């Protein structure tokens, strides 16, 4: 690959139009690999006093047919995990708390009592994920709705 020149890049001309949508990952169960984690604060638009922390998990779909269908070399899907936090900003470990996180950890064998866990341990782990679609106007977004062991 040649050296990237930002000035030359900005002067490039084209007559082609760019796509404005992608072919979404089909609904179904697929093997996935966790490739990115992004914790983020959230607040309700109409009541910012209702707020918390979520973990956005990005997965790569490990299915050649999906790649062909979506016409991409790499197909990614996301899952949002709402986190229960304590008042001092730590993960709530109480009964019935962080169930979605527990299911994610269980799917990759990282939910064992007495064993240390950190979120970064999830990276690179494989599991089976159920992909569904969420519509927003004319746009369709694939989402991971459930996870289990591979």
C-alpha positions in Angstrom: 0.0 0.0 0.0 1.3 3.4 -0.9 1.9 6.2 1.6 -1.3 8.1 2.6 -1.2 11.8 1.7 -4.1 13.7 3.3 -3.9 16.6 0.8 -4.1 14.3 -2.1 -6.9 12.4 -0.4 -8.9 15.6 0.1 -8.5 16.6 -3.5 -9.8 13.3 -4.9 -12.8 13.6 -7.2 -15.5 11.0 -7.9 -18.8 10.9 -9.8 -20.0 7.8 -7.9 -22.7 8.2 -5.2 -22.2 6.5 -1.8 -24.7 4.1 -0.4 -26.9 5.4 2.4 -27.8 2.1 4.0 -26.3 -1.3 4.6 -27.7 -4.8 4.1 -28.4 -5.8 7.7 -27.3 -9.1 9.2 -30.2 -11.6 8.7 -32.3 -12.6 11.7 -31.0 -15.8 13.2 -28.6 -17.5 15.6 -24.9 -17.1 14.8 -21.5 -17.6 16.3 -20.1 -14.3 17.4 -16.8 -12.9 18.7 -16.7 -9.9 21.1 -14.5 -7.3 19.4 -15.2 -4.0 21.2 -16.6 -2.8 24.6 -17.7 0.8 25.2 -19.1 1.8 28.5 -21.2 5.0 28.3 -23.3 7.1 30.6 -27.0 7.6 29.7 -29.8 9.9 30.8 -33.5 10.1 30.0 -34.2 12.9 27.5 -37.3 14.2 29.3 -35.9 13.6 32.9 -32.1 13.7 33.1 -32.3 12.8 36.8 -33.0 9.2 35.5 -29.6 8.1 34.4 -27.1 5.3 34.6 -24.4 3.4 32.8 -24.6 1.0 29.8 -22.1 -1.2 28.1 -22.2 -1.3 24.3 -20.8 -4.6 23.1 -19.8 -5.0 19.5 -19.6 -8.5 18.0 -18.2 -9.8 14.8 -20.4 -12.4 13.1 -18.5 -15.6 12.3 -20.6 -16.9 9.4 -19.5 -16.9 5.8 -23.0 -16.9 4.4 -23.8 -13.7 6.4 -20.7 -12.0 4.9 -21.9 -13.0 1.4 -25.5 -11.9 2.0 -24.3 -8.5 3.5 -21.7 -8.1 0.8 -19.0 -7.3 3.4 -15.8 -8.9 4.6 -16.6 -8.2 8.2 -20.1 -8.0 9.7 -20.6 -6.5 13.1 -23.6 -6.3 15.4 -24.2 -4.7 18.7 -25.8 -5.3 22.0 -26.6 -2.7 24.7 -26.3 -4.0 28.3 -27.8 -1.7 30.9 -25.8 -1.9 34.1 -27.0 -1.7 37.7 -24.6 0.5 39.7 -24.3 1.2 43.4 -24.3 4.8 44.7 -20.5 4.8 44.9 -20.2 4.0 41.2 -19.4 0.3 41.3 -21.2 -2.6 39.7 -24.1 -3.8 41.8 -23.5 -7.4 42.7 -26.9 -7.8 44.5 -29.5 -10.5 43.9 -31.4 -9.9 40.6 -29.0 -7.1 39.5 -27.0 -7.1 36.3 -28.8 -10.1 34.9 -28.0 -9.3 31.3 -24.3 -8.9 32.1 -24.5 -12.2 34.0 -25.9 -13.9 30.9 -23.2 -12.5 28.7 -20.5 -13.6 31.2 -22.1 -17.1 31.5 -22.1 -17.4 27.7 -18.3 -17.0 27.7 -17.5 -19.0 30.9 -16.6 -15.9 32.9 -19.4 -16.0 35.5 -17.8 -18.2 38.1 -18.1 -17.4 41.8 -14.7 -16.7 43.4 -12.9 -16.1 40.0 -11.8 -12.6 39.2 -13.5 -10.8 36.3 -12.9 -7.6 34.4 -14.8 -6.3 31.4 -11.7 -6.5 29.2 -11.7 -10.3 29.7 -14.7 -10.4 27.4 -12.7 -9.3 24.4 -12.0 -12.0 21.9 -14.4 -14.5 23.5 -16.8 -16.4 21.3 -20.5 -17.2 22.0 -23.8 -17.9 20.2 -26.0 -14.8 19.6 -29.6 -14.4 18.5 -29.8 -11.5 16.0 -33.1 -9.6 15.6 -34.0 -6.4 13.8 -35.1 -3.0 15.1 -36.7 -0.6 12.7 -36.3 3.1 12.9 -38.3 4.7 10.1 -37.0 3.1 6.9 -33.7 2.0 8.5 -33.3 -1.5 9.9 -30.7 -2.2 12.6 -29.6 -5.7 13.6 -29.3 -6.2 17.3 -28.1 -9.1 19.6 -31.1 -9.9 21.8 -29.8 -13.1 23.5 -26.6 -14.9 24.0 -25.6 -18.4 25.0 -22.6 -20.7 25.1 -21.3 -21.7 21.7 
